Structures are given as structure tokens and as C-alpha cells.
Amino acid sequence: MSDLDAFTALARARTSVRGFTDQPVPDSLLHELLVNARLAPSGANLQPGSFIQVRGAVREALSQAMSGAYREGSAEAEDYSYFPDPMPGHLRRRQVAAARALYDSIGIAREDRAGRDQQFERNFRFFDAPVALVVTIERGLGSGSFMDLGMALYGLLMAAQSRGLASCAIGALASYPGLVREHLGLGPESHIVCGVALGYADETAPVNRTRTSRIDVDSFFKVVG
């Protein structure tokens, strides 16, 4: 198989996994993945952002705090804007289709608000993956640095896929930046970007059957001249 074919197969196999086994991920393997993630391009080689592994009692306390805040309907000001407000119709349709794919895979009906809330709350437990990461970026960096960090994140997810691991980026963690900073002992200069769940996929978990579509090339690629 050529390198191009291997990459194509890897990219097509990667998906957001929300059901993991309890098989541990060796520290040496996690470090290898992070080293490979930092091979991503970076403007002026700034290599922005940090990856923080959260374990043990700290992880449990953070998850409990975020879950409790979510159940109570508490809200915090996020460190950055993830979604446009208002959401354009064509993007809203993609968002709805992605949610439908997820909830349909686990048999949660659209009108089952309690079931949907329970599933969403699993974000705050990192889907019980053996590795929980919090991704931060330094306050004051420009939009280009978020682009660089995004490429490093994708590098991490693809590196994990290449070694037989599964992953899920967790944007929901950005909803409670104050709680994250409090439990991780971070200062206000650390902006909370997202979480990442890493581990070995539970092949029997129905939620891992979730698949989302991608738009056609003609929808985002143009030739001029």
C-alpha cells in the first residue's frame, strides 16, 4: 500500500468515538502521540497551546463539578466563540444532522430530552476514556494560533488512529472554563479550548456506530482563472 493509500485509509477510519474499554494507554505511547502532534505546521513556529492530562481525584472532581453545573443549568462566559450567533441555516442543518446521527445510533428519540441530556453529560466525564486531556491556549494569541492548534489536534487524533487508538475531541469543556481552571490550578492567561478523550474503542458500544457525512468537494473547492 502506498503512503497516500495508507493515509486515505487512516483518515476514513477515524471517527469520533464515545465508548471506550478500560484498557490503559501506556504513558510512553501517549508521549509518542503528542510528539507526533507537534509536527503540525505552525506560523512562525509558535507552536501555541498546551495539552494537560487530567487523572485520578482531580479528574473525578472536575467531571463532577461540570456535570453538576450542567444539570443545574449554570452557564459561564466561554473564553472564545465556537459557533456563530445566529447560526446560518445551512450550518444549522449540518448541526442537526450530526445530532440526529448520534442520538439515532443509541435509540434516543428527539423528544426524549432527559435521554439527550444524559448522553450529553458524558462529555464532562470524557466518555470514561482511560486518557482525558484538556487543551488550552495562551490568552491574547490571534485567530491564526487557533488554526495552528487545530492542526496539532488533528495530528494527535490521526497519530492515535495510526496506533490503534480511538479518540473524541470534546468542545463541551469550553462551556465551563472557570471550573476547568479552578480544578487544574490554571491562571486566567490559560484559555480553555476543548477536551480530548483517548483510548481503545469498545466495539460493542452502539454509540460508536455514529457516522456523520462530509460535504462534497464542489461545495468548498473552486477553481478561478
MARTOR-536724 format. One line per field, with one value per residue: residue number from 1; y, x, z of N, C-alpha, C, O in turn. Coordinates in Angstrom, 3 decimals. Layout:
BEGIN
mike: [NUM:...]
npy: [Y:...]
npx: [X:...]
npz: [Z:...]
capy: [Y:...]
capx: [X:...]
capz: [Z:...]
cpy: [Y:...]
cpx: [X:...]
cpz: [Z:...]
opy: [Y:...]
opx: [X:...]
opz: [Z:...]
END
This chain:
BEGIN
mike: [1:2:3:4:5:6:7:8:9:10:11:12:13:14:15:16:17:18:19:20:21:22:23:24:25:26:27:28:29:30:31:32:33:34:35:36:37:38:39:40:41:42:43:44:45:46:47:48:49:50:51:52:53:54:55:56:57:58:59:60:61:62:63:64:65:66:67:68:69:70:71:72:73:74:75:76:77:78:79:80:81:82:83:84:85:86:87:88:89:90:91:92:93:94:95:96:97:98:99:100:101:102:103:104:105:106:107:108:109:110:111:112:113:114:115:116:117:118:119:120:121:122:123:124:125:126:127:128:129:130:131:132:133:134:135:136:137:138:139:140:141:142:143:144:145:146:147:148:149:150:151:152:153:154:155:156:157:158:159:160:161:162:163:164:165:166:167:168:169:170:171:172:173:174:175:176:177:178:179:180:181:182:183:184:185:186:187:188:189:190:191:192:193:194:195:196:197:198:199:200:201:202:203:204:205:206:207:208:209:210:211:212:213:214:215:216:217:218:219:220:221:222:223:224:225]
npy: [-1.194:2.202:5.277:7.314:5.902:4.623:6.773:7.751:5.607:5.643:8.196:7.927:5.980:7.122:8.359:10.051:8.692:7.484:5.555:3.554:0.987:-0.262:-0.581:0.373:3.160:3.224:5.448:6.039:5.639:7.602:9.887:9.622:10.024:12.703:13.967:13.482:14.926:17.549:17.923:19.238:21.940:25.332:28.726:30.962:29.225:29.156:27.272:27.065:26.616:24.114:20.761:19.050:16.379:14.899:13.294:10.713:11.790:14.494:14.544:13.255:15.027:17.323:16.422:15.843:18.411:19.825:18.285:18.659:21.421:21.516:20.045:21.739:23.833:25.919:28.587:29.722:32.352:31.774:31.269:31.743:32.202:29.603:28.770:30.431:33.256:34.673:31.199:30.341:29.092:26.938:25.862:25.211:23.109:21.115:20.769:19.805:17.414:16.005:15.696:14.132:11.792:10.881:10.500:8.796:6.506:5.434:5.090:7.201:9.227:12.212:13.780:12.989:14.498:14.156:11.830:12.751:14.781:13.253:11.739:13.826:14.806:12.992:13.958:15.493:13.655:12.755:10.676:8.415:7.515:6.097:7.977:11.370:14.545:18.045:20.845:23.828:27.344:30.166:33.232:36.036:35.354:35.331:34.628:32.985:31.381:29.675:28.223:26.934:25.386:23.787:22.239:20.789:19.382:17.756:16.304:14.868:13.257:11.740:10.502:8.916:7.233:5.862:4.194:2.387:3.383:5.097:8.177:11.287:14.582:17.129:19.596:20.590:21.061:23.621:25.144:25.524:27.143:28.433:26.590:24.543:25.788:26.306:23.704:22.636:24.291:26.532:29.742:32.908:33.443:31.177:29.962:27.934:25.475:22.925:19.494:16.224:12.862:9.778:6.447:2.904:1.718:0.620:-1.894:-2.956:-1.017:0.710:3.470:3.963:3.427:5.677:7.818:10.568:12.657:14.102:17.190:17.620:17.895:19.915:21.747:23.201:23.725:25.638:26.680:29.225:31.287]
npx: [0.842:0.584:1.974:0.099:-2.300:-2.378:-2.661:-5.140:-6.812:-6.519:-7.512:-10.161:-11.013:-10.906:-12.977:-15.270:-15.203:-17.188:-17.378:-15.491:-13.077:-11.714:-9.043:-5.775:-3.761:-0.439:1.941:4.190:3.320:1.332:2.949:4.454:2.450:1.827:4.239:4.299:2.035:2.890:4.324:2.855:2.122:3.073:2.564:5.276:6.474:5.382:3.985:1.544:-0.459:-1.395:-1.383:-3.001:-2.933:-5.452:-5.966:-6.958:-8.080:-8.370:-9.390:-11.850:-13.120:-13.281:-14.932:-17.270:-17.934:-18.420:-20.507:-22.447:-22.891:-23.932:-26.310:-27.691:-28.126:-26.372:-24.376:-21.410:-19.259:-17.765:-14.359:-13.801:-15.498:-17.290:-19.375:-21.189:-23.346:-26.231:-26.816:-26.201:-28.591:-27.771:-25.620:-26.807:-28.429:-26.540:-25.579:-27.859:-28.238:-25.946:-26.390:-28.695:-27.677:-26.044:-27.848:-29.743:-28.214:-28.082:-30.622:-32.179:-34.903:-36.006:-37.694:-37.029:-35.838:-34.577:-33.046:-31.313:-29.970:-28.674:-26.907:-25.388:-24.164:-22.159:-19.990:-18.645:-17.451:-15.472:-16.236:-15.603:-13.130:-9.801:-7.746:-7.757:-7.674:-7.061:-7.203:-5.495:-4.989:-2.838:-3.908:-4.706:-3.462:-3.694:-6.239:-5.001:-3.344:-5.134:-5.817:-3.366:-3.175:-5.386:-4.518:-2.509:-4.078:-5.566:-3.439:-2.793:-5.113:-5.021:-2.557:-3.124:-5.064:-3.469:-2.062:-3.851:-5.628:-8.578:-10.478:-11.902:-12.664:-13.646:-15.698:-17.461:-16.267:-15.324:-17.394:-17.308:-15.053:-14.092:-14.483:-12.813:-10.279:-10.134:-10.066:-7.809:-5.837:-5.096:-4.199:-5.784:-4.671:-4.659:-6.608:-9.447:-9.786:-10.744:-11.610:-10.079:-10.739:-9.140:-8.352:-8.997:-11.320:-14.589:-15.883:-18.387:-20.142:-23.080:-23.122:-20.822:-21.373:-22.124:-22.115:-21.142:-21.763:-19.769:-19.382:-19.680:-16.887:-17.232:-18.662:-16.958:-14.659:-13.163:-12.281:-10.415:-9.795]
npz: [0.000:-0.863:0.565:0.318:-0.055:2.407:4.157:3.316:3.985:6.753:7.429:6.638:8.357:10.843:13.380:15.589:18.683:21.304:23.182:25.208:26.051:29.188:28.931:29.631:28.456:27.691:29.208:27.691:25.082:24.842:25.059:22.741:20.813:21.304:20.688:17.935:17.219:17.458:15.176:13.365:11.042:11.860:12.158:12.032:13.703:16.276:17.743:19.398:22.399:24.887:26.191:28.635:30.780:32.684:35.694:38.082:41.321:40.755:38.160:38.595:40.372:38.776:36.682:38.130:39.002:36.597:35.514:37.490:37.278:34.719:34.989:36.689:35.056:35.006:33.714:32.075:30.947:27.914:26.823:24.197:21.064:19.759:18.026:15.381:15.951:15.042:14.074:10.769:8.363:6.638:8.022:10.415:9.607:9.124:11.712:13.041:11.645:12.411:15.159:15.065:13.914:15.979:18.215:17.125:16.809:19.319:20.035:21.104:21.216:19.499:21.067:23.598:25.982:28.460:28.040:26.053:27.413:29.351:27.781:26.668:28.927:29.354:28.000:29.876:31.435:29.945:28.379:29.789:29.001:29.088:28.948:29.592:28.317:28.590:26.583:26.124:25.390:25.092:26.443:24.425:22.076:18.493:15.931:14.072:15.598:16.830:14.573:14.083:16.426:16.038:13.879:15.142:16.943:15.200:14.213:16.514:16.863:14.525:14.807:17.013:15.870:14.063:15.692:16.602:18.463:19.653:19.511:20.708:20.223:22.474:22.579:24.446:26.904:26.830:27.697:30.402:31.430:33.739:35.837:34.938:35.006:37.758:38.936:37.782:38.574:37.058:35.701:34.714:32.273:30.778:28.356:27.854:25.498:24.516:25.271:25.143:24.560:24.861:23.954:23.794:21.487:22.343:20.784:20.930:21.705:21.023:20.476:19.108:16.526:15.293:12.538:10.593:7.759:5.088:3.360:-0.213:-2.467:-4.385:-2.974:-1.406:-2.817:-5.297:-8.612:-9.996:-12.742]
capy: [0.000:3.432:6.176:8.031:4.972:4.378:7.950:7.802:4.600:6.112:9.341:7.460:5.133:7.937:8.914:10.422:7.529:7.884:4.370:3.041:-0.070:0.232:-0.904:1.589:3.618:3.462:6.822:6.172:5.756:8.933:10.850:9.478:10.673:14.144:14.388:13.491:16.008:18.810:18.032:20.014:23.272:26.394:30.022:31.470:28.148:29.499:26.045:27.509:25.696:23.086:19.573:18.695:15.133:15.008:11.931:10.460:12.568:15.777:14.284:12.946:16.256:18.205:15.867:16.036:19.833:20.196:17.599:19.331:22.719:21.256:19.645:22.908:24.858:27.033:28.995:30.557:33.011:30.978:32.024:32.085:31.879:28.401:28.776:31.754:33.616:33.460:30.128:30.336:27.938:25.771:25.253:24.626:21.813:20.151:20.525:18.951:16.082:15.340:15.298:13.032:10.585:10.417:10.013:7.635:5.324:4.873:4.940:8.295:9.978:13.663:14.376:12.476:15.493:13.585:10.936:13.556:15.442:12.240:11.441:14.999:14.932:12.105:14.781:16.002:12.530:12.333:9.406:7.361:7.051:5.985:9.203:12.617:15.703:19.383:21.624:25.251:28.239:31.370:34.381:37.108:34.901:35.619:33.529:32.073:30.425:28.641:27.369:26.085:24.414:22.834:21.275:19.897:18.490:16.738:15.427:13.961:12.278:10.833:9.679:7.903:6.270:5.047:3.228:1.536:4.020:5.895:9.491:12.208:15.952:17.461:21.038:20.959:21.521:25.065:25.808:25.765:27.439:28.774:25.348:23.823:26.465:26.118:22.347:22.330:25.255:27.381:31.160:33.464:33.502:29.919:29.843:26.533:25.262:21.717:18.300:15.093:11.516:8.840:5.087:1.839:1.719:-0.510:-2.246:-3.379:0.134:1.215:4.867:4.013:3.263:7.005:8.306:11.815:12.805:15.255:17.871:17.319:18.767:21.093:22.679:24.043:23.881:26.394:26.977:30.578:31.603]
capx: [0.000:1.368:1.761:-1.152:-3.393:-2.395:-3.242:-6.562:-7.492:-6.481:-8.418:-11.545:-11.340:-11.017:-14.290:-15.374:-15.614:-17.730:-17.448:-14.120:-12.791:-10.892:-7.634:-4.971:-2.851:0.861:2.428:5.154:2.563:0.725:4.007:4.763:1.384:1.946:5.405:3.886:1.070:3.621:4.925:1.927:2.612:2.791:3.055:6.425:6.852:4.981:3.520:0.726:-1.356:-0.881:-2.203:-2.874:-3.611:-6.147:-6.075:-7.259:-9.064:-8.586:-10.311:-13.183:-13.695:-13.615:-16.102:-18.427:-18.278:-19.016:-21.796:-23.376:-23.239:-24.782:-27.636:-28.329:-28.339:-25.444:-23.665:-20.225:-18.798:-16.707:-13.156:-13.814:-16.767:-17.154:-20.402:-21.703:-24.627:-27.043:-26.299:-26.811:-29.438:-27.100:-24.806:-27.738:-28.870:-25.456:-25.557:-28.999:-27.994:-24.937:-27.045:-29.606:-26.869:-25.602:-28.931:-30.352:-27.366:-28.299:-32.054:-32.771:-35.812:-35.825:-38.464:-36.529:-34.872:-33.786:-32.061:-30.311:-29.155:-27.821:-25.836:-24.506:-23.392:-20.995:-18.858:-17.929:-16.710:-14.543:-16.777:-14.956:-11.914:-8.672:-6.942:-8.512:-6.809:-7.638:-6.388:-5.561:-4.202:-2.493:-4.771:-4.113:-2.998:-4.642:-7.007:-4.080:-2.821:-6.160:-5.671:-2.194:-3.510:-6.304:-3.745:-1.853:-5.117:-5.834:-2.267:-2.915:-6.167:-4.563:-1.489:-3.797:-5.681:-2.418:-1.571:-4.944:-6.435:-9.716:-10.433:-13.022:-12.464:-14.814:-15.871:-18.320:-15.483:-15.136:-18.546:-17.047:-13.618:-13.747:-14.378:-11.611:-9.104:-10.126:-9.683:-6.474:-4.891:-4.626:-4.494:-6.657:-3.968:-4.915:-7.962:-9.823:-10.195:-11.565:-11.050:-9.857:-10.807:-8.289:-8.321:-9.323:-12.757:-15.433:-16.526:-19.773:-20.951:-23.896:-22.816:-19.697:-21.864:-22.449:-21.344:-21.609:-21.343:-18.949:-19.907:-18.999:-15.759:-17.705:-19.263:-15.950:-13.493:-13.425:-11.153:-10.548:-8.778]
capz: [0.000:-0.914:1.703:0.093:0.227:3.847:4.810:2.984:4.798:8.135:7.559:6.509:9.510:12.058:13.697:16.996:19.469:22.610:24.022:25.327:27.012:30.300:28.674:29.812:27.410:28.322:29.155:26.599:23.844:24.836:24.767:21.314:20.056:21.473:19.897:16.539:17.028:17.335:13.847:12.548:10.676:12.813:11.689:12.783:14.617:17.642:18.391:20.524:23.097:25.786:26.418:30.050:31.131:33.965:36.208:39.484:42.063:40.075:37.052:39.133:40.924:37.652:35.998:38.995:39.021:35.317:35.404:38.384:36.692:33.558:35.478:37.294:34.039:35.211:32.499:32.212:29.726:27.297:26.508:22.776:20.427:18.936:16.982:15.017:16.559:14.899:13.231:9.433:8.124:6.054:9.070:11.376:9.085:9.366:13.150:13.369:11.079:13.238:16.412:14.764:13.717:17.293:19.065:16.476:16.987:20.651:20.246:21.882:20.353:19.511:22.164:24.871:26.452:29.558:27.451:25.360:28.431:29.976:26.843:26.548:30.161:29.270:27.575:31.036:32.008:28.898:27.897:30.580:28.320:30.017:28.900:29.492:28.087:28.458:25.656:26.426:24.551:25.826:26.196:23.642:20.772:17.431:15.334:13.400:16.566:16.958:13.395:14.316:17.454:15.419:13.095:16.099:17.454:14.186:14.218:17.659:16.596:13.477:15.386:17.828:14.959:13.441:16.677:17.036:19.488:19.224:20.139:20.509:20.692:23.290:22.647:25.573:28.046:26.728:28.306:31.820:31.563:35.110:36.604:34.498:35.564:39.213:39.320:37.267:39.120:35.978:35.811:33.669:30.985:30.074:27.835:27.689:24.110:24.397:25.878:24.237:25.136:24.117:24.477:22.847:21.244:22.699:19.519:21.176:22.118:19.917:20.154:18.169:15.164:14.775:11.394:10.005:6.367:4.752:2.190:-1.467:-2.809:-5.101:-2.039:-0.751:-3.688:-6.520:-9.493:-10.549:-13.741]
cpy: [1.244:4.283:6.919:7.142:4.722:5.558:8.028:6.811:5.041:7.233:8.896:6.595:5.954:8.479:9.263:9.261:7.984:6.678:3.692:1.827:0.537:-0.116:0.359:1.896:3.911:4.921:7.032:6.336:7.122:9.994:10.800:10.191:12.192:14.704:14.478:14.610:17.335:18.919:18.838:21.364:24.309:27.701:30.582:30.474:28.470:28.277:26.354:26.380:24.665:21.961:19.121:17.394:15.261:13.588:11.920:11.347:13.909:15.602:14.044:14.206:17.212:17.711:16.069:17.492:20.261:19.551:18.287:20.670:22.549:20.893:20.831:23.998:26.071:27.329:29.840:31.238:32.205:31.871:32.433:31.641:30.695:28.442:30.202:32.001:34.847:32.446:30.188:29.025:26.728:25.090:24.595:23.256:20.753:19.783:19.567:17.533:15.311:14.857:14.110:11.731:10.001:9.782:8.834:6.365:4.659:4.870:5.991:9.161:11.477:14.311:13.913:13.402:14.936:12.659:11.690:14.254:14.462:11.884:12.605:15.142:14.042:12.835:15.165:14.904:11.992:10.958:8.203:6.745:6.970:7.219:10.394:13.782:16.979:20.196:23.103:26.051:29.526:32.526:35.429:36.671:35.109:34.388:32.525:31.032:29.322:27.682:26.409:25.000:23.362:21.799:20.295:18.906:17.380:15.768:14.423:12.875:11.268:9.942:8.577:6.821:5.331:3.981:2.388:2.104:4.800:7.205:10.244:13.567:16.412:18.969:21.485:21.465:23.028:25.833:26.156:26.082:27.767:27.549:24.581:24.467:26.240:24.742:21.972:23.310:26.169:28.838:31.651:33.556:32.231:29.865:28.381:26.349:24.078:20.625:17.267:13.810:10.584:7.465:4.088:1.727:0.443:-0.849:-2.668:-2.204:0.676:2.640:4.978:3.690:4.612:7.379:9.599:11.944:14.016:15.876:17.518:18.321:20.038:22.125:23.610:24.285:24.591:26.561:28.331:30.810:30.480]
cpx: [0.878:1.075:0.440:-2.344:-3.523:-3.022:-4.742:-7.349:-7.578:-7.491:-9.873:-11.977:-11.539:-12.431:-14.307:-15.985:-16.038:-17.970:-16.088:-14.074:-11.961:-9.419:-6.791:-4.102:-1.507:1.298:3.365:4.445:1.905:1.760:4.396:3.716:1.499:3.137:5.027:2.890:1.776:4.395:4.038:2.535:2.232:3.395:4.126:6.914:6.513:4.538:2.649:-0.069:-0.640:-1.892:-1.950:-3.631:-4.183:-6.417:-6.604:-8.342:-9.355:-9.569:-11.724:-13.863:-14.110:-14.867:-17.369:-18.883:-18.956:-20.387:-22.844:-23.827:-24.173:-26.198:-28.412:-28.644:-27.451:-24.682:-22.451:-19.941:-17.633:-15.527:-13.078:-15.146:-16.576:-18.110:-20.805:-23.055:-25.182:-26.386:-26.976:-27.545:-28.702:-26.183:-25.685:-28.218:-27.800:-25.394:-26.666:-28.781:-26.971:-25.548:-27.971:-28.837:-26.429:-26.746:-29.666:-29.547:-27.594:-29.773:-32.702:-33.611:-35.606:-36.524:-38.000:-35.431:-33.980:-32.697:-30.954:-29.390:-28.188:-26.644:-24.859:-23.622:-22.151:-19.767:-17.986:-17.209:-15.691:-14.930:-16.107:-13.759:-10.762:-7.773:-7.862:-7.532:-7.633:-6.670:-6.595:-4.744:-3.965:-3.417:-4.021:-3.584:-4.098:-5.320:-6.104:-3.509:-3.836:-6.088:-4.490:-2.489:-4.468:-5.572:-3.010:-2.859:-5.427:-4.659:-2.317:-3.951:-5.729:-3.426:-2.089:-4.406:-4.640:-1.879:-2.699:-5.803:-7.579:-9.705:-11.730:-12.605:-13.764:-14.924:-16.660:-17.527:-15.270:-16.294:-18.312:-15.569:-13.198:-13.581:-13.113:-10.368:-8.998:-9.589:-8.290:-5.419:-4.293:-5.009:-5.348:-5.991:-4.166:-6.371:-8.248:-10.411:-11.141:-10.961:-10.789:-9.952:-9.999:-8.340:-8.607:-10.839:-13.416:-16.259:-17.981:-20.691:-21.752:-23.532:-21.676:-20.097:-22.216:-21.522:-21.970:-21.045:-20.424:-19.488:-19.066:-17.894:-16.245:-18.335:-18.240:-14.703:-13.890:-12.142:-11.397:-9.420:-8.582]
cpz: [0.000:0.318:1.560:0.401:1.726:4.584:4.559:3.838:6.252:8.353:7.503:7.692:10.779:12.194:15.172:17.779:20.858:23.528:24.033:26.261:28.141:30.121:28.784:28.602:28.076:28.179:27.976:25.259:23.748:24.490:23.294:20.461:20.130:20.710:18.427:16.251:16.791:16.023:12.907:12.189:11.732:12.313:12.613:13.832:16.071:18.436:19.615:21.166:23.938:25.907:27.859:30.306:32.537:34.476:37.641:40.074:41.398:38.925:37.569:39.657:39.816:36.944:36.823:38.978:37.730:35.139:36.272:37.831:35.502:33.992:36.039:36.281:34.221:33.921:32.865:30.877:29.158:26.914:25.044:22.197:19.489:17.749:16.631:15.666:15.842:13.960:11.865:9.166:7.601:7.062:10.131:10.909:9.284:10.850:13.562:12.859:11.907:14.548:16.177:14.589:15.052:18.071:18.437:16.735:18.340:21.025:21.124:20.953:20.518:20.701:23.547:25.391:27.562:29.022:26.743:26.354:29.087:29.070:26.743:27.773:30.150:28.716:28.768:31.811:30.995:28.363:28.560:29.856:29.308:30.046:28.696:29.365:28.058:27.613:25.945:25.409:25.330:25.447:25.376:22.292:19.728:16.873:14.640:14.339:16.854:15.763:13.583:15.347:16.903:14.581:14.005:16.696:16.460:14.089:15.350:17.384:15.538:13.973:16.247:16.943:14.366:14.384:17.267:18.148:18.847:20.002:19.914:21.055:21.358:23.455:23.863:26.775:28.031:27.351:29.774:32.061:32.994:35.980:36.225:35.091:37.078:39.590:38.831:37.772:38.063:36.226:34.663:32.307:30.162:29.644:27.504:26.293:23.987:25.263:24.792:25.047:24.246:24.772:23.386:22.719:21.739:21.466:19.700:21.519:20.938:19.504:19.147:16.736:14.526:13.623:10.882:8.600:6.217:3.456:0.956:-1.742:-3.494:-4.198:-1.391:-1.605:-4.970:-7.309:-10.117:-11.546:-14.744]
opy: [1.332:4.068:7.135:7.579:4.620:5.376:8.331:7.135:4.834:7.228:9.420:6.492:5.534:8.995:8.814:8.895:8.766:6.781:3.297:1.668:1.696:0.036:1.335:1.006:4.773:5.550:8.083:7.083:7.739:10.904:11.837:10.882:12.885:15.795:15.438:15.182:18.157:19.928:19.098:21.886:24.183:27.779:30.672:30.831:28.109:28.238:25.952:25.338:24.376:22.168:18.847:17.320:15.678:12.778:12.950:11.623:14.405:16.418:14.584:14.422:17.842:18.499:16.422:17.771:20.979:20.197:18.477:21.016:23.344:21.384:20.919:24.966:27.135:26.425:30.581:30.752:31.980:33.075:33.372:30.801:30.767:28.184:31.085:31.064:35.948:32.791:30.097:27.975:25.608:23.878:23.547:22.347:19.603:18.621:18.635:16.564:14.101:13.747:13.190:10.681:8.785:8.649:7.963:5.280:3.467:4.672:5.701:9.759:11.945:15.272:14.386:13.113:15.207:12.695:11.309:14.309:14.795:11.743:12.402:15.551:14.318:12.397:15.163:15.187:10.912:10.176:7.117:5.583:7.716:7.481:10.430:13.970:16.993:20.235:23.579:25.502:29.930:32.764:35.678:37.511:35.066:33.260:31.332:29.912:28.174:26.475:25.220:23.843:22.186:20.627:19.112:17.741:16.211:14.565:13.266:11.699:10.079:8.770:7.437:5.632:4.141:2.984:1.751:1.388:5.117:7.334:9.893:13.683:16.120:19.550:22.638:22.224:23.645:27.048:26.985:25.372:27.427:27.471:24.037:23.773:26.012:24.631:21.085:23.180:26.543:29.128:30.897:33.728:32.218:29.738:27.680:26.981:24.208:20.820:17.426:13.683:10.594:7.347:4.386:1.649:-0.657:-0.157:-2.731:-2.386:1.068:2.986:5.966:3.682:4.671:7.269:9.699:11.405:14.848:15.173:17.164:19.467:21.123:23.270:24.675:24.977:24.192:26.582:28.572:30.568:30.598]
opx: [1.822:0.089:-0.264:-3.297:-4.631:-3.811:-5.519:-8.420:-8.599:-8.234:-10.718:-13.167:-12.257:-13.006:-13.443:-17.141:-15.345:-18.682:-15.584:-14.920:-11.555:-8.630:-7.070:-3.755:-1.443:1.053:3.339:4.909:1.916:1.478:4.639:4.057:1.292:3.056:5.389:2.899:1.305:5.062:4.426:3.367:1.211:4.600:3.925:7.671:7.255:4.693:2.976:-0.315:0.541:-3.095:-0.813:-4.837:-3.490:-7.023:-6.687:-9.365:-10.479:-10.472:-12.686:-15.049:-15.164:-15.763:-18.417:-20.082:-19.956:-21.322:-23.985:-25.006:-25.091:-27.171:-29.630:-29.337:-27.727:-24.385:-22.470:-20.339:-16.634:-15.685:-12.362:-15.836:-15.798:-17.716:-20.770:-23.819:-24.660:-25.517:-28.202:-27.163:-28.954:-25.977:-25.338:-28.393:-28.121:-25.182:-26.442:-29.098:-27.106:-25.265:-28.028:-29.279:-26.438:-26.627:-30.160:-30.114:-27.335:-30.130:-33.676:-33.089:-35.100:-36.016:-38.515:-34.243:-32.780:-31.560:-29.786:-28.176:-27.032:-25.515:-23.645:-22.465:-21.190:-18.637:-16.758:-16.447:-15.128:-14.075:-16.044:-13.423:-10.750:-7.112:-8.649:-6.665:-8.760:-5.471:-7.729:-3.923:-4.802:-3.672:-2.839:-3.284:-5.285:-5.030:-6.409:-3.218:-3.461:-6.275:-4.596:-2.107:-4.375:-5.946:-2.898:-2.533:-5.537:-4.849:-1.934:-3.697:-6.033:-3.342:-1.624:-4.277:-4.900:-1.308:-2.527:-6.624:-7.548:-9.018:-12.541:-12.234:-14.854:-14.320:-16.548:-18.060:-15.061:-16.199:-19.028:-14.901:-12.093:-12.645:-12.426:-9.499:-7.910:-8.741:-7.653:-4.241:-3.124:-6.013:-5.616:-6.669:-3.868:-7.266:-7.403:-11.407:-12.224:-9.928:-11.231:-9.322:-10.152:-8.367:-8.475:-11.552:-12.886:-17.228:-18.730:-21.905:-21.156:-23.620:-21.574:-19.255:-22.565:-20.300:-23.191:-19.982:-20.324:-19.984:-17.892:-17.962:-15.732:-18.528:-18.596:-13.784:-14.839:-11.049:-12.454:-8.250:-7.757]
opz: [0.786:1.023:2.546:1.047:2.253:5.511:5.465:4.352:6.907:9.334:8.229:7.991:11.687:11.236:15.926:17.563:21.508:24.527:22.982:27.141:28.070:31.054:28.088:27.826:28.952:27.149:27.336:24.397:22.683:23.710:22.677:19.501:19.134:20.145:17.747:15.161:16.004:15.791:11.767:12.931:12.408:12.071:13.825:14.735:16.984:19.656:20.732:20.558:23.743:25.751:28.242:30.072:33.466:33.775:38.311:39.447:41.476:38.741:37.023:39.410:39.898:36.642:36.284:38.944:37.760:34.666:35.850:37.906:35.303:33.421:35.887:36.593:33.667:33.140:33.847:29.818:29.842:26.708:24.697:22.776:18.538:16.612:17.487:15.901:16.015:13.159:11.790:9.683:8.047:6.986:10.673:11.721:9.584:11.198:14.334:13.548:12.088:14.999:16.993:15.055:15.241:18.537:19.153:16.866:18.501:22.186:21.819:20.012:21.538:21.279:24.560:25.252:27.601:29.492:26.825:26.156:29.348:29.540:26.734:27.669:30.868:28.928:28.686:32.735:31.176:27.948:27.984:30.081:30.287:31.051:27.750:30.218:27.564:27.886:26.005:24.675:26.137:24.266:25.611:21.444:20.048:17.272:14.621:13.918:17.092:15.919:13.281:15.172:17.256:14.564:13.686:16.926:16.831:13.906:15.181:17.644:15.644:13.605:16.218:17.232:14.188:13.942:18.307:18.722:17.658:21.016:19.057:22.223:20.866:24.356:24.279:27.585:29.075:27.524:30.336:32.813:33.418:36.776:37.090:35.621:37.607:40.476:39.401:37.439:38.151:36.876:33.727:31.294:28.968:30.480:26.947:25.943:23.416:25.904:23.655:26.096:23.025:25.997:22.199:23.719:21.582:21.152:18.726:21.613:19.934:18.326:18.421:15.838:13.347:13.730:10.756:8.293:7.119:2.575:1.071:-1.298:-3.221:-4.609:-0.887:-1.167:-5.645:-6.743:-10.700:-11.250:-15.650]
END
